[in-house]
Amino acid sequence: MSTFLSRVGRFSARFRWVVIGTWVVILAALIGVFAVGSANPPSGEADTSIPDSPASLALDRMNTEFPSSGNDGETLQFVFAPDGAVTDPEIADEIAEVLQDVEALPGVQSVSNPLDPSAPYVSEDLSLAVSTVSYGDLTDEQQIHYYDAALEIQENAPNDLGLEIGGSLVPLSAPAPGPGEGVGVLLALLVLALTFGSLLAAGVNMLIAVFGVGVGLLGVLAYGSLVPIGDDSIILASMLGLAVGIDYSLFIMSRFRIELRSGRSVDDAVARATGTAGTAVVFAGLTVIVALVALLVANLSFITEMGIAAAFAVAVAVLLALTLLPALMRVLGTRALSRRQRRALEAGEVWTEGATQKRGIMRGWSSFVVKRPVIALFSGLIILVIAAIPMLSMKTAFNVPGGADPESTERTAYNLILDKFGGVQSPLIVLAEGDDVASHVDEIESRLAGHAGVQQVVPAEFNASGDFARIIVIPNGGPIDDDTKDVVHHIRDDADEITGVHLEVTGETAIGIDQDERLMQALVNYIIVIVVSSLLLMIVLFRSLLIPLVATLGYLLSVGASFGASVAVFQWGWLDPLIPAPQGDPMLSLLPLILVGVLFGLAMDYQVFLVSRIQEMYHRGMDPKSAIREGFARSGPVLVAAASIMIVVFAGFATSEFAVGASIAFGLMVGVAADAFIVRMVLMPALLSLLGKAAWWMPRWLDRILPNVDVEGHSLDQAEESASSKTPVLTP
């Protein structure tokens, strides 16, 4: 493979303007497709449902047997929690005055009176009253305008009424990017400049990554202009595309600079870098792509969509690193080196690849770890295990009820109603089917009321043919409470206890519970696929059994640390003064999948960057410990730079006020730091030192049948030696 990729790099360098022009045309074409598609966007929204879940199937059956009268429009709840009883004459008069103002709001169709004796909505202790405000179908502009008008009522209401507004007319959306994101990108560029000692090289590296995100994202969006595509697919594709785009370009650019310093011509340096580092990039990218495409094992359409979109972004990053980057490296030439390195090269000082590096921070660190592998190993493990402990308390939910901000008036109103009325805002719907269901309905209702966690059972209603009954069950808790989940499972466990009657549970709460459980199962399946695929591909790449195993276990530890830190911060609120995003909610069910996917891509990058160099030194004849030192000294700076770039970029996004985006970025920031600086820079060299030559052991029969990837570029060396031997020697 190294020979083929070397030819690709040389071709791209030779016909650099053709390659650059081709990519520009591809970008322009994708922009055109997206523009045309945006003019006629597909109808509907991306489907994030699980149509074959028990609750979804029951909902379809219920909609057939109990046809709905149509959409009743939007609603808000005006929740009054005064200092005294809501029936106190003075307080009741104040509530009535506020509701009169509400009736005058634009778009309001009806306002219920919570103190109406015929239909009261008052808690038993008279401490809470709820008025339902109904709107019709609203446009996007009306939603914003009318909701702002309702919030003004709250601001002007007497403080002693304790008015909170439940529900929201405005759909949840990400806020505009803040300064943190821009600062993160600038810091990433600074890290690149410090790594290369050349702003031009740093700029090219960042340009390739950003261009790749543009091409990948436009490709996804162009597809999205034909069929609806979810925001999660776009988020995962852009984040993973940026991450691997920076890493892949950094790896090849670093090798290009080394080849220039060793005295090779620009064209030869481009070819050599693409053939060696490019081989590692191909395998790192292939491993990630296989794992992402394998998301189809979840058998969920929106998860498969996420995987394919992210895999496309990674594929674009690999192609750009192998074609556009060599073209730009040829344009850069020796300007990719720092001024000091260019002066040394002009003075005839050539850096020898086989020379041992006697000094350097990375060499010193690797020597420390190699000399004290047991201490390093246990120290790293202790840190990762402690960071992962909060994961044991991780809670997930497909949707968090009451809005995204735990401190908002929407969430406060939701919790007030939940405390006084139980789960009336998110009831369970039990569908009873049977030819003689009417004669059993009293027994059904009695059994339902007897379940622990049930507050109230509303009398059943029957369909036209009388073979279906719909029963509303009000749980004590909210839709994400464990007690509510237990109620759903208990009803399903006893679904056929009554002869001739079958029970099913549906409704928004039951659907959310099913979605969360299916996504958690999908996460388990996904991790299994990742582990298997990474083991197989790394066995081929490193021709070892133990190194892939150690690398995969290390990845799982870094994922655990990421999950644990995310729970501590966003579920427990440990860094509330530092993180502006809302905290205190369960993790959204999709976030673990996103974290696992992106971290896997980065972990494979770091593994390949580090160990391929150690492998190269070992195959050059060094003993295992010397190979660790020398390989670490050469690849360590690249790994540190790549990880530091990702950390500062993700740290910038973690300052967002958008809880979903901030939690993803924070989890990735911690995961990258754990994987790069503990797993790859502590655990990996420590274990390689302890294993010695056994780390590179491979059964002979397996060694014979595996393809030779040649990540070290041996075939290139042989080609150069062959060319040198055929060169005629001129004698005077």
ZAVEXVO-637026 format. One record per residue (C-alpha): y, x, z; residue in one letter. Coordinates in steps of 0.02 Angstrom, whole numbers, plus 32768, in hexadecimal, padded with zeros to 4 digits. Layout:
% ZAVEXVO-637026
YXZA/...
% end
This chain:
% ZAVEXVO-637026
800080008000M/8078808E8027S/806E80CB7F73T/8094801E7F2DF/812580027FA3L/816880AF7F7DS/816D807F7EC5R/81C57FDD7EF2V/8248803D7F53G/826080BC7EC7R/826F802F7E46F/82F07FD57EB2S/835380767EC6A/834F809E7E0DR/83807FEF7DD6F/83EB7FCD7E6DR/84717F667E17W/83EE7EF77DC6V/839B7EDB7E70V/84427EB87EC5I/84757E427E39G/83CE7DE77E40T/83E17DC27EF8W/84947D887EE0V/84587D117E57V/83CE7CD17ECAI/844F7CAF7F52L/84C37C587ED8A/84347BEE7E95A/84047BB77F44L/84B97B8C7F69I/84BC7B227ECAG/841B7AC87EF6V/845B7AA77FA5F/85037A687F65A/84B279F17EEAV/843879B37F6CG/84C1799C7FEES/851D79287F79A/848878B37F80N/843578D58028P/838A788A804BP/838A77E980ACS/834E77E4815FG/833B786D81E0E/82B878F281FCA/821D78A68248D/81FA78F182F4T/818278698326S/80C77878833EI/808B77DF82DEP/7FD577ED8313D/7FF777F883CES/7FB377678436P/806177298463A/809E773083AFS/800776D2836DL/801E765083F5A/80D6763F83C6L/80A8761E8311D/802F7598834AR/80B1754B83BEM/813575468335N/80B874EA82C6T/8088746A834AE/813774588397F/81B474688307P/825F74A48341S/82FB7441831BS/835074E082E0G/83C575668324N/8434752683B0D/84B075B5839CG/84ED7633841BE/8503761584D6T/85547668856CL/8538764A8624Q/85CE76438698F/858576718741V/85EA764A87DDF/85BD76A6887EA/864D767A88F3P/866676B389A5D/863C760489E5G/85D3757089ABA/85F0753A88F8V/85FC74868934T/868F74AD89A7D/871E74408965P/879874D0894BE/8716753D88F5I/86D774A9888CA/878A74888852D/87A0753E8820E/86FB753A87BFI/8732749C8765A/87D974EC8735E/8780758586EDV/87097518868AL/879D74B78643Q/87E1755B8601D/8735758485BBV/873174DF855CE/87D175138506A/878975B884C8L/877575CC840CP/86CA759E83C8G/868C75488466V/862874AA8440Q/85F4747684EFS/860374AC85A4V/8589746E8628S/85C5743F86D5N/855374958754P/858F741E87DEL/85657380877DD/84F0731E87F1P/848872E1875CS/84637392871EA/8493741387A1P/847C74CC8785Y/849875068838V/842C757588A7S/83DA752A8940E/844B758789B7D/84E5754D8955L/851C7600893AS/850C7600887CL/853C758B87EEA/851A75A78735V/8573755686A3S/852B756485F4T/85AC7579856AV/856D755084BBS/85B075918415Y/857A756C8364G/854275EB82E3D/85C1767982E5L/85F376FF826AT/85F977B582A2D/86B777AE82B5E/86AD770C8317Q/862B7755838CQ/86A077E383BEI/873D777783C7H/86EE76E98429Y/8696775D84A4Y/873977BA84C7D/878C771284E9A/870276E58565A/8718778C85BEL/87D1776685D2E/87A276C88631I/873C773386A7Q/87CA77AE86C2E/8847772286E9N/87D176BC8759A/87EF76BE8816P/879677528865N/874876E788EDD/86E1768A8869L/867B77268840G/867376F38788L/85F977538719E/85CE772D8664I/851877308630G/84DD774C857FG/8542779B84F4S/857D775C844DL/8588780E8409V/84E5786283D0P/84BD790A841EL/84F6799B83B1S/85147A5383C7A/85C77A8383F2P/862B7AF98385A/85FC7BB0839AP/86597C068426G/869B7CB78433P/85F97CF78481G/85987CE883DEE/861B7D4E837FG/86237DD28408V/85667DE28401G/85677E058346V/85F47E858359L/85947EDD83E4L/84FA7EE08374A/85607F3682ECL/85A07FB2836EL/84EE7FDB83A4V/84BD7FF982EFL/8554806A82D4A/852980CF8370L/847380DB833AT/84988118828AF/853C817282AAG/857781208209S/85D6807D81F8L/859B806F8144L/84E380778174A/85017FFD8202A/855E7F88818EG/84D37F8B810CV/84517F668192N/84B47ED181D2M/84DC7E988121L/84247E9180F3I/83FC7E2C818FA/848B7DB08176V/84697DA280BCF/83B27D7F80E4G/83E27CF6815EV/84527CAD80D7G/83C97CAD8053V/83447C6F80CBG/83B27BE88116L/83F07BAD806DL/833E7BA48031G/83107B3880C6V/83AC7ACE80B2L/838E7ABB7FF7A/82E47A758021Y/83387A0B80A5G/83AA79C08021S/830F79757FD0L/82B57939806EV/82F779288121P/82DD79C68187I/82F479DA8243G/83787A42829CD/82EF7A9F82FAD/82AA7AE28256S/83567B238227I/83717B7182D3I/82C87BCA82D3L/82DC7C08821FA/838B7C4C823CS/83647CA082E3M/82C27CEF82A9L/830B7D1F8200G/839D7D7A8253L/832C7DCF82D3A/82AB7E16825BV/832E7E3681D5G/838A7EAF8247I/82E87F008282D/82997F1981D7Y/83367F64818CS/83527FD18224L/82A180178219F/82AA80438160I/835C8083816AM/832D80F581FBS/829C813E8197R/830E81548100F/838681BB8169R/82F7822781AAI/82BB824880F8E/836B827980C2L/837982F28153R/82D2833F8124S/831F8376807FG/82DF82F18007R/834A82AF7F7AS/839582027F8FV/831881B27F16D/828482077F6AD/82C581D98017A/82D581227FE3V/822581227F9BA/81DA817A8030R/8230810880B0A/81FC806C8053T/814980AB8041G/813280D980F9T/81A5806D8162A/81987FE480E0G/80DB7FDB80FAT/80F67FBE81B4A/81797F3A818BV/81017EE08116V/807A7ED8819BF/80F37EA48224A/81387E1C81B3G/808D7DE58178L/80517DD3822AT/80E57D648256V/80D67CFD81B6I/801E7CDC81D3V/80407CA58285A/80CE7C328251L/80717BE081C3V/7FE07BC8823AA/804D7B4C8299L/7FFE7ACB8227L/7F6A7ACF829FV/7FD57A648311A/7FC379D98290N/807679A182B0L/80E679918218S/818879CD8269F/812F7A6282BAI/80E37A938212T/81907A8381C6E/81D67AF8824AM/814F7B788228G/81637B77816BI/82217B818176A/82197C1581EDA/81917C6A8184A/82007C5980EBF/828F7CAD8148A/821E7D3D817DV/81DA7D5080CCA/828D7D5C808AV/82B47DE1810CA/821C7E4880D5V/82477E39801BL/82FB7E6C803AL/82C57F0380A1A/82537F3C8013L/82C97F1D7F80T/83817F017FA9L/83857F808037L/833F800E7FCAP/83C27FE37F47A/844E7FEC7FC6L/8406808B8013M/841080DA7F66R/84C580A47F5BV/84E880EE8007L/848F81917FE6G/84B48216806AT/854181AB80AFR/84B881568113A/84BB81F38180L/853F821D8200S/85C2829F81D2R/856F83208242R/84C7830381EFQ/8515830E8141R/856983B3816CR/84C583F781AFA/846C83C28110L/84F0841380A3E/84DD84B28109A/842384B580E1G/83E6847C818CE/834D84148166V/82F983A881EAW/823D83C681E8T/81CE832E8204E/814783938258G/81BE83E982CFA/81AA83BF8385T/8241836F83D8Q/825B83CD8479K/82EB836784C0R/832A82B684BFG/832E821E8530I/829A81CD84D9M/8230826984E4R/825D827D859BG/823181C985C0W/818C81D18563S/815F827285BES/8182821D8664F/811381888638V/808881F685F2V/80868262868FK/808581CC8705R/802E814386A2P/7FE580E58739V/808D80D88791I/80E380A386F0A/805C802486C7L/805D7FCD8770F/811B7FD1877DS/812D7F7B86D5G/80A67EFC86FCL/80F77ECF87A3I/81A07EB18752I/81567E4286C9L/80E97DDF8741V/817A7DBF87B8I/81E67D868726A/815C7D1286E9A/81397CBE8791I/81B97C31877AP/81577BFE86DEM/80D87BAD8754L/815D7B2A877AS/818E7B0E86C5M/81A87A588696K/81BE7A1B85E4T/81FB797A8597A/820E794184E4F/82B478EF8510N/831878FD85B1V/8357785085E6P/840B78348615G/845A78B0859EG/8459796C858BA/84D07996861AD/8491797886CCP/854779768709E/858578F6868BS/85B7784386B2T/8529780B8641E/84A6786486ABR/84F9782C874ET/84F377778716A/843F778986E0Y/840C77D28788N/846A774C87E9L/840C76C2878DI/8368772187A1L/83807731885DD/83A576788876K/8341762287EDF/82B4769C87C7G/828376BB8713G/82D6761E86CEV/83307689864BQ/828D76CB8606S/820476498622P/8150765385EBL/811175D08572I/805D759C8588V/800B754684F3L/7F7374DD8522A/7EFE74A98495E/7E73742984A0G/7E3F737F845BD/7E5073338509D/7EDA73A3854BV/7F3E73118592A/7EB672E78610S/7EB4739B864EH/7F6E73BC8654V/7F7E739B8710D/7EF574198733E/7F44749686BDI/7FED74878710E/7F9E749687BCS/7F427534878AR/7FDF757F873EL/8045755987D9A/7FC075AC8843G/7FD5765687F1H/802E76D7885CA/80DA76FA8814G/80F8764987D0V/819175EF8813Q/818B754C87B4Q/812674F0872FV/8186747686C2V/812273D88693P/80CA73E585EBA/8100739A8547E/8085736C84BDF/8086737E8401N/807B72E9838CA/7FBD72EC837ES/7FA473038439G/7F30739A842DD/7FB1741A8465F/801874228505A/80AC74958521R/80CC74C685D6I/8161752D8612I/813875A5869FV/81C875F28702I/819476988751P/81E176DC87F0N/8218777E879DG/826577B986FDG/820B77DD8659P/81ED7896867FI/81B4787F8733D/810078AD8759D/80E4780387ABD/811577AB870AT/809E781886A6K/801477ED8720D/803577338708V/80207746864BV/7F7E77A7865EH/7F38772E86E0H/7F5A76988670I/7F0276EE85E0R/7E707720864DD/7E587668867ED/7E7F762585D0A/7DD675CC85BDD/7DB3759E8672E/7DCD74E4864FI/7D46749D85DET/7D8874648536G/7E3474B4854FV/7E75755D8516H/7F1775A98559L/7F8B76238504E/802D76718543V/80C5768E84D8T/8182769384E2G/81FB772484DEE/81B9776C8581T/8102776B854DA/812D77B284A2I/818E784084F4G/80FC78668568I/8083786D84D5D/80F978DB8470Q/810E79558500D/80527963851CE/802D797B8464R/80B07A038456L/806A7A5D84EDM/7FBE7A57849BQ/800C7A9583F9A/80597B25845CL/7FAE7B57849FV/7F617B4F83F1N/7FF27BB283ABY/7FDF7C3D842BI/7F257C478403I/7F4C7C588349V/7FCE7CDD836EI/7F567D4183D9V/7ECA7D3B8358V/7F387D6082C1S/7F947DEF8316S/7EF17E3D834FL/7EA57E3882A1L/7F3D7E7A8244L/7F627F0382C2M/7EAC7F3B82BDI/7EC57F558202V/7F6D7FAA821AL/7F43802082AAF/7E878030828BR/7E6780188344S/7E1D7F9283B4L/7E737FB88458L/7F277FCC841AI/7F307F1C83CEP/7EE67ED5846EL/7F657F2F84DBV/7FF37EFE8467A/7FC37E46846AT/7FB07E418527L/805A7E948536G/80A67E0E84C6Y/805F7D858534L/80AD7DDA85CDL/81577DDE857AS/81457D25854CV/811C7CFF8602G/81B87D5D863BA/82217CFC85BDS/81DD7C5585F8F/81F07C8486AFG/82A47CBB869CA/82CE7C1E8639S/82867BB086C2V/82E47C0E874BA/838A7BFF86F0V/83877B5A8692F/83107AF68700Q/833C7B3E87ABW/83F17B6E8784G/83EC7C2087C7W/84797C618757L/84E57BC68759D/85897C288773P/85637C9886DDL/85127C208660I/858C7B998625P/85047B2A85DAA/84C47A978644P/84327AC286B7Q/83B47A65871FG/834C7A0F8699D/82987A298660P/827E7A9785C8M/827B7A368525L/81CA7A3184E1S/81F97A8A8440L/824B7B1F8493L/81AA7B7984C8P/816E7B708413L/82107BBB83D5I/820F7C448459L/81597C708434V/81797C798379G/82167CE4837DV/81D67D588406L/81367D7383A7F/81987DAC830FG/81FE7E278374L/816B7E6483DCA/810A7E8F833EM/81A17EED82FCD/81AF7F568399Y/80F47F76839EQ/80EF7FB082EBV/818D801982FDF/814980768394L/808F8087837AV/809180AC82C0S/80F4814A82E5R/807F817A8374I/7FED815A82FFQ/803C81CA827CE/8051825982F8M/7F9D82438335Y/7F58824A8285H/7FBE82E78265R/7F4C833C82E4G/7FAA832A8389M/7F4C83018427D/7F68824E8468P/7FEC827884EAK/804F82E98475S/8046826283EFA/808F81E5846BI/811E825A8495R/8148828683E1E/813081D7839CG/819881908429F/82218211840CA/822D81DC8355R/821881208361S/82628103840FG/8319810783D8P/82F48089834DV/829B801683C7L/832780228447V/83A97FFE83C1A/83497F6A837AA/832C7F1E8425A/83DF7F3D845ES/84227EE683C4I/83B77E4D83E3M/83E67E4A849BI/84A27E4B847CV/84937DCA83F0V/842A7D548459F/84997D7384F1A/852C7D37848AG/84D27C97845DF/849C7C818513A/85537C678541T/85567BC784DBS/857A7B238533E/84EE7AD284CEF/84577ACD8542A/83D27AD484B8V/84207B68845EG/84497BC584FFA/839A7BB08546S/83497BEF84A5I/83BE7C85849EA/83A87CB08556F/82EB7CA6854AG/82EC7D1784B1L/83637D928505M/82F07DA4859BV/82547DA7852EG/82997E3184BEV/82CF7E998554A/82247E8485A6A/81C27EAA8508D/82277F3E84CAA/82577F96856AF/81C17F7085D8I/812C7F44856AV/814B7FBE84DAR/81A780498536M/8145804885DAV/809F7FEE85CFL/807080258520M/808980E38536P/803C80DA85E4A/7F9F808485A4L/7F9380F5850BL/7F9C818A8580S/7F13814585EFL/7EA48117855DL/7EB981BD8503G/7E5081CC8466K/7DF5812A8491A/7E9580CD8460A/7E7280FB83AAW/7DB880D683AEW/7D70806A8324M/7CB8804482FFP/7C8280A38264R/7C40800A820CW/7CE67FB18226L/7D49804A81F3D/7CEA804F814ER/7D0D7F9B811DI/7DC47F908153L/7E477FB080CCP/7EB0804C80E0N/7F64801680FAV/7FA580CA80FED/803E80A68169V/805681628182E/806A818180C7G/7FD681F580ADH/7FC581BE7FF8S/807A81EE7FDCL/8059829A8025D/7FC282B07FB4Q/8027827A7F1DA/80AE82F97F47E/802E83837F60E/7FD983577EBDS/807F835A7E61A/80AA84037EAES/8003844E7E7ES/801B84187DC9K/80C884657DBCT/80BA85027D50P/80EF85A67D9DV/816386087D2BL/814B86C67D2AT/81C4873E7CE0P/
% end
